[in-house]
Each structure stands twice: as structure tokens, then as C-alpha cells.
Amino acid sequence: MNPLPPVTPADFPPSARLRVSAEFQAVFKAGRRLSSPQLRLFAHVRAEASAPRLGVAVSRKVDKRAVGRNRIKRIARDVFRRERHLLPPGDYVLIAQPGTATLDNAAIREQWQQLLARARSLKPTPPAGTMPASPGARERPATDS
């Protein structure tokens, strides 16, 4: 059998995609919002995430034709694929706003790259649960009571 080719930084495997509605909703609920004139990015950077994942939403309000919507999604996935290795691990959802379809490919790429550059500086959200330990705290021994 042929072994699989080595993974390059520019790959976009299925594991790097958000697919389920619940994953999108989690990003909308807990993520930070970054905006440009025609694009909106929700970024949920998490310390426990293994790699950056992308979800793209382009509604019919943006372009009535599927060809136009697919062009926007294709550009978004391509830019993310190239910049993915620079991003902190977490989930990202890109939403195209009405008016995006009137932009040419270079303008969409430029706005998307600017949003990703801003997302690179985001700090991961701490995991939910217990409080982190104090830096100078020592663990107390258990008492027999």
C-alpha cells in the first residue's frame, strides 16, 4: 500500500473544518468578534484546541447565485489554508456581509488577511472550571478530623 503523502502547512484537511451547527453556535457564544467592512470573523481561541478550524457562512443575502457564494467561500478557505499555521489553535467562523459579492477576489483576500492578522494576537480563553492556583500557594496537608 502507498503511504499517505506528508502533510504540508498549506493543507486543509477535514479535521480543520467546522461542520456541525453546535460548533458554529459555540463560537458565536464564546468567541471574539472582529470586523472589516464586508467580512465578520468570530474567533474562539482555546488553549485545549489542537489546531485552528474554520467555518464559513455566506447567505443568499450576500449573493443570490450559488456561483457567487461559492467563490467567496473558496477564497476564504484558500487564505485560511495558507495562513492556518500562523494562527493560535481554536475555532474561527467567517461570515460574509451583504456587499461582499461586489468585491473582486483581491479585495476579499485583503480584508480576510487583515482579520486573520488581528486574530493572531488573540489570547486563549482559560478553560472553564476551577480557579487557577496562586503562584506562591502551597498545597496544605490533609488533616485527620
Salt bridges, closest charged atoms under 4 A:
GLU23 OE2 - ARG53 NH1 3.37
GLU48 OE2 - ARG46 NH1 3.83
ASP78 OD1 - ARG81 NH2 2.54
ASP78 OD2 - ARG82 NE 3.23
ASP78 OD2 - ARG109 NH1 2.89
GLU83 OE1 - ARG120 NH2 2.26
ASP91 OD2 - ARG46 NH2 3.30
ASP91 OD1 - ARG53 NE 2.90
